[in-house]
Amino acid sequence: MNKNELISNIADEVGLTKGLAAKALDAFIAAITHSLANGEDVRLVGFGTFSASKRAAKTGRNPRTGAAIQIKARKVAKFKAGKTLQNAVN
């Protein structure tokens, strides 16, 4: 499912126009992005938890040349599925 299909699905389920459903989805994504950027977790009970964690700097290899390269430390977004979602998938 891509973003347009998700917007159509939301619009049909809730009875909104596709424009309003798109605005709602964009607001949802922006809220999660803002929270993760500020170091906050987003917990949706039954669905899952979005979090940001730090990844340490490390030395990697260039696959073409085999030369060692330094990979900078950075933050990465993570998602852990909740029990209800996990049970629905299985």
RODREN-311967 format. One line per field, with one value per residue (C-alpha): x, y, z; residue in one letter. Coordinates in nm, 2 decimals, decimal comma. Layout:
! residues N
xx	(X ...)
yy	(Y ...)
zz	(Z ...)
res	(a ...)
END
This chain:
! residues 90
xx	(0,00 0,14 0,05 -0,23 -0,39 -0,37 -0,54 -0,82 -0,86 -0,88 -1,13 -1,35 -1,34 -1,41 -1,63 -1,39 -1,29 -0,95 -0,82 -0,91 -0,78 -0,45 -0,42 -0,49 -0,22 0,03 -0,04 0,00 0,34 0,45 0,36 0,56 0,85 0,85 0,84 1,12 1,34 1,29 1,39 1,04 0,89 0,54 0,34 0,02 -0,13 -0,20 -0,02 0,34 0,61 0,81 1,15 1,48 1,80 2,17 2,39 2,76 3,03 3,20 3,45 3,31 3,45 3,40 3,26 3,43 3,78 3,79 3,92 3,83 3,58 3,46 3,08 2,96 2,74 2,37 2,02 1,80 1,42 1,29 0,95 0,85 0,51 0,26 0,10 -0,23 -0,06 0,18 -0,11 -0,30 0,00 0,04)
yy	(0,00 0,34 0,68 0,75 0,41 0,48 0,82 0,66 0,39 0,65 0,86 0,56 0,43 0,76 0,93 1,22 1,37 1,26 1,61 1,61 1,25 1,36 1,66 1,43 1,18 1,46 1,61 1,26 1,21 1,57 1,52 1,19 1,35 1,65 1,43 1,21 1,51 1,64 1,30 1,20 0,86 0,82 0,53 0,42 0,15 -0,17 -0,04 0,03 0,27 0,50 0,61 0,76 0,61 0,70 0,50 0,52 0,62 0,32 0,22 0,07 -0,05 0,09 -0,21 -0,10 -0,03 -0,20 0,11 0,19 0,48 0,65 0,64 0,93 0,89 0,97 0,92 0,66 0,62 0,29 0,12 -0,16 -0,32 -0,35 -0,68 -0,61 -0,53 -0,83 -1,07 -0,93 -0,98 -1,34)
zz	(0,00 -0,09 0,05 -0,20 -0,13 0,25 0,20 0,00 0,27 0,55 0,35 0,29 0,65 0,81 0,55 0,48 0,15 0,02 0,07 0,44 0,48 0,32 0,56 0,86 0,75 0,69 1,03 1,19 1,02 1,11 1,48 1,50 1,31 1,55 1,86 1,74 1,65 2,00 2,16 2,26 2,21 2,05 2,20 2,03 2,26 2,07 1,75 1,85 1,96 1,75 1,91 1,82 1,93 1,89 1,67 1,76 1,50 1,35 1,08 0,76 0,43 0,08 -0,11 -0,44 -0,31 0,03 0,18 0,54 0,59 0,90 0,95 1,17 1,47 1,41 1,53 1,38 1,39 1,52 1,54 1,77 1,70 1,98 2,08 1,90 1,57 1,61 1,67 1,37 1,14 1,27)
res	(m n k n e l i s n i a d e v g l t k g l a a k a l d a f i a a i t h s l a n g e d v r l v g f g t f s a s k r a a k t g r n p r t g a a i q i k a r k v a k f k a g k t l q n a v n)
END
